[in-house]
Amino acid sequence: MSLKVGDRVKLKRNNLTGKGNKGEHGFIVSVLYKPVDEYDYIVRFDTGGTEAFTKSMLEKQIKQLTKIL
C-alpha cells in the first residue's frame, strides 16, 4: 500500500492506542521521511483529532479511499 499526502483514509477498526474509532474518515497530513519515534504518517480525522501511525500499524488500521488532491 502506497499512501501519499492528501489520500483519504478510513479506520477499519478501533485505534486502541490513540484517537480514532472504527469507520472514522480522515486524510494523510504528512509522510515523515525521517520517522519521529518510529511514526511514519500523520492522519487528521474529520472529527478534528490528529494521530501518528507507523507503516505497519497503518496497513492494519486503514482502508484507502479515493484521493482528494
N, CA, C and O atoms as a Tinker XYZ file with bonds, in Angstrom:
   276  protein
     1  N      0.845000   -1.162000    0.000000    73     2
     2  CA     0.000000    0.000000    0.000000    64     1     3
     3  C      0.899000    1.236000    0.000000    63     2     4     5
     4  O      1.793000    1.372000    0.835000    81     3
     5  N      0.647000    2.117000   -0.937000    73     3     6
     6  CA     1.441000    3.339000   -1.026000    64     5     7
     7  C      0.534000    4.532000   -0.741000    63     6     8     9
     8  O     -0.331000    4.870000   -1.549000    81     7
     9  N      0.735000    5.159000    0.397000    73     7    10
    10  CA    -0.077000    6.314000    0.774000    64     9    11
    11  C      0.712000    7.591000    0.577000    63    10    12    13
    12  O      1.911000    7.645000    0.849000    81    11
    13  N      0.023000    8.623000    0.098000    73    11    14
    14  CA     0.646000    9.914000   -0.136000    64    13    15
    15  C     -0.138000   10.989000    0.608000    63    14    16    17
    16  O     -1.265000   10.755000    1.045000    81    15
    17  N      0.455000   12.149000    0.747000    73    15    18
    18  CA    -0.217000   13.278000    1.395000    64    17    19
    19  C     -1.493000   13.590000    0.625000    63    18    20    21
    20  O     -1.481000   13.691000   -0.602000    81    19
    21  N     -2.596000   13.741000    1.358000    73    19    22
    22  CA    -3.882000   14.070000    0.751000    64    21    23
    23  C     -4.789000   12.879000    0.513000    63    22    24    25
    24  O     -5.964000   13.066000    0.195000    81    23
    25  N     -4.288000   11.659000    0.655000    73    23    26
    26  CA    -5.123000   10.470000    0.463000    64    25    27
    27  C     -6.176000   10.396000    1.557000    63    26    28    29
    28  O     -5.876000   10.599000    2.734000    81    27
    29  N     -7.418000   10.104000    1.163000    73    27    30
    30  CA    -8.498000    9.890000    2.125000    64    29    31
    31  C     -8.377000    8.478000    2.669000    63    30    32    33
    32  O     -8.099000    7.539000    1.923000    81    31
    33  N     -8.584000    8.332000    3.952000    73    31    34
    34  CA    -8.489000    7.022000    4.598000    64    33    35
    35  C     -9.673000    6.824000    5.541000    63    34    36    37
    36  O    -10.343000    7.780000    5.931000    81    35
    37  N     -9.913000    5.564000    5.898000    73    35    38
    38  CA   -10.992000    5.205000    6.817000    64    37    39
    39  C    -10.467000    4.127000    7.750000    63    38    40    41
    40  O     -9.837000    3.169000    7.300000    81    39
    41  N    -10.721000    4.273000    9.051000    73    39    42
    42  CA   -10.278000    3.260000   10.010000    64    41    43
    43  C    -11.115000    1.995000    9.861000    63    42    44    45
    44  O    -12.344000    2.055000    9.833000    81    43
    45  N    -10.442000    0.850000    9.765000    73    43    46
    46  CA   -11.130000   -0.436000    9.667000    64    45    47
    47  C    -11.504000   -0.984000   11.035000    63    46    48    49
    48  O    -12.408000   -1.811000   11.151000    81    47
    49  N    -10.802000   -0.518000   12.082000    73    47    50
    50  CA   -11.090000   -0.984000   13.441000    64    49    51
    51  C    -10.761000    0.138000   14.417000    63    50    52    53
    52  O    -10.161000    1.141000   14.032000    81    51
    53  N    -11.143000   -0.023000   15.658000    73    51    54
    54  CA   -10.844000    0.984000   16.671000    64    53    55
    55  C     -9.345000    1.092000   16.887000    63    54    56    57
    56  O     -8.635000    0.086000   16.905000    81    55
    57  N     -8.869000    2.322000   17.052000    73    55    58
    58  CA    -7.465000    2.567000   17.340000    64    57    59
    59  C     -7.297000    2.528000   18.853000    63    58    60    61
    60  O     -7.569000    3.515000   19.536000    81    59
    61  N     -6.851000    1.398000   19.373000    73    59    62
    62  CA    -6.770000    1.207000   20.820000    64    61    63
    63  C     -5.637000    1.987000   21.462000    63    62    64    65
    64  O     -5.641000    2.190000   22.677000    81    63
    65  N     -4.655000    2.434000   20.663000    73    63    66
    66  CA    -3.512000    3.148000   21.216000    64    65    67
    67  C     -3.641000    4.664000   21.113000    63    66    68    69
    68  O     -2.710000    5.383000   21.475000    81    67
    69  N     -4.762000    5.157000   20.635000    73    67    70
    70  CA    -4.907000    6.608000   20.491000    64    69    71
    71  C     -6.286000    7.005000   20.018000    63    70    72    73
    72  O     -7.272000    6.333000   20.317000    81    71
    73  N     -6.355000    8.098000   19.279000    73    71    74
    74  CA    -7.631000    8.628000   18.802000    64    73    75
    75  C     -8.114000    7.833000   17.607000    63    74    76    77
    76  O     -7.322000    7.228000   16.885000    81    75
    77  N     -9.410000    7.841000   17.407000    73    75    78
    78  CA    -9.993000    7.223000   16.231000    64    77    79
    79  C    -10.798000    5.982000   16.546000    63    78    80    81
    80  O    -10.338000    5.084000   17.251000    81    79
    81  N    -12.017000    5.946000   16.008000    73    79    82
    82  CA   -12.899000    4.800000   16.160000    64    81    83
    83  C    -13.182000    4.193000   14.798000    63    82    84    85
    84  O    -12.987000    4.838000   13.767000    81    83
    85  N    -13.639000    2.960000   14.799000    73    83    86
    86  CA   -13.938000    2.248000   13.568000    64    85    87
    87  C    -14.895000    3.078000   12.711000    63    86    88    89
    88  O    -15.903000    3.590000   13.199000    81    87
    89  N    -14.561000    3.199000   11.434000    73    87    90
    90  CA   -15.421000    3.908000   10.493000    64    89    91
    91  C    -15.115000    5.387000   10.324000    63    90    92    93
    92  O    -15.680000    6.025000    9.436000    81    91
    93  N    -14.243000    5.951000   11.143000    73    91    94
    94  CA   -13.917000    7.378000   11.010000    64    93    95
    95  C    -13.100000    7.625000    9.759000    63    94    96    97
    96  O    -12.252000    6.818000    9.379000    81    95
    97  N    -13.373000    8.765000    9.124000    73    95    98
    98  CA   -12.645000    9.165000    7.927000    64    97    99
    99  C    -11.625000   10.236000    8.268000    63    98   100   101
   100  O    -11.772000   10.968000    9.247000    81    99
   101  N    -10.599000   10.316000    7.454000    73    99   102
   102  CA    -9.584000   11.342000    7.620000    64   101   103
   103  C     -8.720000   11.416000    6.379000    63   102   104   105
   104  O     -9.057000   10.837000    5.346000    81   103
   105  N     -7.607000   12.126000    6.478000    73   103   106
   106  CA    -6.687000   12.204000    5.358000    64   105   107
   107  C     -5.251000   12.276000    5.866000    63   106   108   109
   108  O     -4.994000   12.694000    6.996000    81   107
   109  N     -4.329000   11.864000    5.014000    73   107   110
   110  CA    -2.908000   11.876000    5.356000    64   109   111
   111  C     -2.418000   13.325000    5.298000    63   110   112   113
   112  O     -2.468000   13.965000    4.247000    81   111
   113  N     -1.949000   13.829000    6.428000    73   111   114
   114  CA    -1.456000   15.196000    6.506000    64   113   115
   115  C      0.019000   15.246000    6.156000    63   114   116   117
   116  O      0.470000   16.173000    5.484000    81   115
   117  N      0.776000   14.249000    6.609000    73   115   118
   118  CA     2.220000   14.280000    6.432000    64   117   119
   119  C      2.779000   12.864000    6.358000    63   118   120   121
   120  O      2.320000   11.956000    7.052000    81   119
   121  N      3.772000   12.703000    5.508000    73   119   122
   122  CA     4.554000   11.476000    5.450000    64   121   123
   123  C      5.936000   11.857000    5.956000    63   122   124   125
   124  O      6.609000   12.698000    5.360000    81   123
   125  N      6.359000   11.241000    7.049000    73   123   126
   126  CA     7.642000   11.582000    7.659000    64   125   127
   127  C      8.752000   10.741000    7.043000    63   126   128   129
   128  O      8.757000    9.519000    7.189000    81   127
   129  N      9.681000   11.375000    6.364000    73   127   130
   130  CA    10.767000   10.649000    5.702000    64   129   131
   131  C     11.868000   10.261000    6.678000    63   130   132   133
   132  O     12.605000    9.305000    6.436000    81   131
   133  N     11.985000   10.994000    7.779000    73   131   134
   134  CA    12.842000   10.601000    8.894000    64   133   135
   135  C     11.882000   10.359000   10.053000    63   134   136   137
   136  O     11.532000   11.294000   10.772000    81   135
   137  N     11.454000    9.113000   10.240000    73   135   138
   138  CA    10.423000    8.834000   11.249000    64   137   139
   139  C     10.769000    9.385000   12.635000    63   138   140   141
   140  O     11.903000    9.280000   13.103000    81   139
   141  N      9.764000    9.969000   13.268000    73   139   142
   142  CA     9.892000   10.509000   14.620000    64   141   143
   143  C      9.293000    9.485000   15.576000    63   142   144   145
   144  O      8.112000    9.157000   15.465000    81   143
   145  N     10.085000    8.980000   16.507000    73   143   146
   146  CA     9.635000    7.937000   17.437000    64   145   147
   147  C      9.004000    6.758000   16.691000    63   146   148   149
   148  O      8.029000    6.169000   17.157000    81   147
   149  N      9.565000    6.426000   15.543000    73   147   150
   150  CA     9.140000    5.315000   14.691000    64   149   151
   151  C      7.821000    5.550000   13.964000    63   150   152   153
   152  O      7.352000    4.644000   13.275000    81   151
   153  N      7.204000    6.718000   14.083000    73   151   154
   154  CA     5.954000    7.003000   13.363000    64   153   155
   155  C      6.271000    7.496000   11.962000    63   154   156   157
   156  O      7.194000    8.287000   11.769000    81   155
   157  N      5.497000    7.024000   10.977000    73   155   158
   158  CA     5.745000    7.350000    9.571000    64   157   159
   159  C      4.697000    8.273000    8.964000    63   158   160   161
   160  O      5.001000    9.022000    8.035000    81   159
   161  N      3.467000    8.232000    9.472000    73   159   162
   162  CA     2.365000    9.001000    8.890000    64   161   163
   163  C      1.628000    9.780000    9.974000    63   162   164   165
   164  O      1.531000    9.338000   11.119000    81   163
   165  N      1.110000   10.949000    9.595000    73   163   166
   166  CA     0.234000   11.713000   10.475000    64   165   167
   167  C     -1.110000   11.827000    9.766000    63   166   168   169
   168  O     -1.184000   12.281000    8.624000    81   167
   169  N     -2.179000   11.410000   10.458000    73   167   170
   170  CA    -3.527000   11.401000    9.903000    64   169   171
   171  C     -4.384000   12.402000   10.660000    63   170   172   173
   172  O     -4.381000   12.427000   11.890000    81   171
   173  N     -5.121000   13.229000    9.918000    73   171   174
   174  CA    -6.065000   14.181000   10.513000    64   173   175
   175  C     -7.468000   13.638000   10.263000    63   174   176   177
   176  O     -7.878000   13.472000    9.114000    81   175
   177  N     -8.203000   13.363000   11.338000    73   175   178
   178  CA    -9.555000   12.829000   11.219000    64   177   179
   179  C    -10.564000   13.954000   11.026000    63   178   180   181
   180  O    -10.330000   15.086000   11.450000    81   179
   181  N    -11.685000   13.641000   10.387000    73   179   182
   182  CA   -12.734000   14.631000   10.147000    64   181   183
   183  C    -13.322000   15.160000   11.445000    63   182   184   185
   184  O    -13.883000   16.255000   11.465000    81   183
   185  N    -13.203000   14.404000   12.528000    73   183   186
   186  CA   -13.713000   14.844000   13.827000    64   185   187
   187  C    -12.797000   15.865000   14.495000    63   186   188   189
   188  O    -13.150000   16.433000   15.528000    81   187
   189  N    -11.616000   16.101000   13.906000    73   187   190
   190  CA   -10.704000   17.104000   14.429000    64   189   191
   191  C     -9.459000   16.553000   15.088000    63   190   192   193
   192  O     -8.526000   17.310000   15.357000    81   191
   193  N     -9.415000   15.266000   15.355000    73   191   194
   194  CA    -8.253000   14.670000   16.012000    64   193   195
   195  C     -7.126000   14.402000   15.027000    63   194   196   197
   196  O     -7.364000   14.191000   13.838000    81   195
   197  N     -5.906000   14.413000   15.527000    73   195   198
   198  CA    -4.723000   14.097000   14.728000    64   197   199
   199  C     -3.982000   12.960000   15.420000    63   198   200   201
   200  O     -3.803000   12.979000   16.638000    81   199
   201  N     -3.553000   11.972000   14.642000    73   199   202
   202  CA    -2.898000   10.795000   15.207000    64   201   203
   203  C     -1.741000   10.369000   14.308000    63   202   204   205
   204  O     -1.833000   10.455000   13.083000    81   203
   205  N     -0.652000    9.911000   14.924000    73   203   206
   206  CA     0.503000    9.398000   14.182000    64   205   207
   207  C      0.424000    7.874000   14.121000    63   206   208   209
   208  O     -0.014000    7.228000   15.073000    81   207
   209  N      0.850000    7.308000   12.994000    73   207   210
   210  CA     0.820000    5.867000   12.786000    64   209   211
   211  C      2.149000    5.401000   12.229000    63   210   212   213
   212  O      2.797000    6.116000   11.466000    81   211
   213  N      2.561000    4.178000   12.620000    73   211   214
   214  CA     3.693000    3.543000   11.952000    64   213   215
   215  C      3.161000    2.916000   10.668000    63   214   216   217
   216  O      1.952000    2.747000   10.509000    81   215
   217  N      4.057000    2.576000    9.761000    73   215   218
   218  CA     3.635000    1.997000    8.488000    64   217   219
   219  C      2.896000    0.678000    8.693000    63   218   220   221
   220  O      1.862000    0.447000    8.065000    81   219
   221  N      3.413000   -0.193000    9.565000    73   219   222
   222  CA     2.764000   -1.488000    9.792000    64   221   223
   223  C      1.418000   -1.319000   10.491000    63   222   224   225
   224  O      0.463000   -2.030000   10.176000    81   223
   225  N      1.334000   -0.379000   11.442000    73   223   226
   226  CA     0.079000   -0.122000   12.139000    64   225   227
   227  C     -0.961000    0.429000   11.165000    63   226   228   229
   228  O     -2.135000    0.065000   11.228000    81   227
   229  N     -0.522000    1.304000   10.271000    73   227   230
   230  CA    -1.430000    1.922000    9.313000    64   229   231
   231  C     -2.003000    0.898000    8.353000    63   230   232   233
   232  O     -3.184000    0.961000    8.009000    81   231
   233  N     -1.172000   -0.052000    7.914000    73   231   234
   234  CA    -1.655000   -1.075000    6.995000    64   233   235
   235  C     -2.748000   -1.929000    7.631000    63   234   236   237
   236  O     -3.647000   -2.401000    6.935000    81   235
   237  N     -2.679000   -2.131000    8.946000    73   235   238
   238  CA    -3.706000   -2.896000    9.636000    64   237   239
   239  C     -4.953000   -2.056000    9.902000    63   238   240   241
   240  O     -6.070000   -2.569000    9.831000    81   239
   241  N     -4.774000   -0.773000   10.206000    73   239   242
   242  CA    -5.863000    0.082000   10.673000    64   241   243
   243  C     -6.650000    0.786000    9.563000    63   242   244   245
   244  O     -7.835000    1.070000    9.737000    81   243
   245  N     -6.010000    1.070000    8.427000    73   243   246
   246  CA    -6.568000    1.996000    7.454000    64   245   247
   247  C     -7.011000    1.290000    6.170000    63   246   248   249
   248  O     -6.339000    0.384000    5.676000    81   247
   249  N     -8.145000    1.724000    5.650000    73   247   250
   250  CA    -8.589000    1.327000    4.335000    64   249   251
   251  C     -8.502000    2.577000    3.472000    63   250   252   253
   252  O     -9.068000    3.609000    3.831000    81   251
   253  N     -7.807000    2.506000    2.343000    73   251   254
   254  CA    -7.617000    3.676000    1.499000    64   253   255
   255  C     -8.882000    3.936000    0.684000    63   254   256   257
   256  O     -9.461000    3.016000    0.105000    81   255
   257  N     -9.303000    5.210000    0.647000    73   255   258
   258  CA   -10.454000    5.615000   -0.146000    64   257   259
   259  C     -9.950000    6.378000   -1.372000    63   258   260   261
   260  O     -8.781000    6.251000   -1.736000    81   259
   261  N    -10.802000    7.154000   -2.002000    73   259   262
   262  CA   -10.377000    7.912000   -3.176000    64   261   263
   263  C     -9.477000    9.069000   -2.781000    63   262   264   265
   264  O     -9.585000    9.597000   -1.674000    81   263
   265  N     -8.598000    9.460000   -3.677000    73   263   266
   266  CA    -7.687000   10.574000   -3.419000    64   265   267
   267  C     -8.434000   11.897000   -3.572000    63   266   268   269
   268  O     -9.336000   12.009000   -4.402000    81   267
   269  N     -8.061000   12.898000   -2.776000    73   267   270
   270  CA    -8.722000   14.186000   -2.885000    64   269   271
   271  C     -7.823000   15.266000   -3.470000    63   270   272   273
   272  O     -8.311000   16.338000   -3.828000    81   271
   273  N     -6.524000   15.011000   -3.576000    73   271   274
   274  CA    -5.621000   16.016000   -4.161000    64   273   275
   275  C     -5.212000   15.611000   -5.555000    63   274   276
   276  O     -4.455000   16.328000   -6.209000    81   275
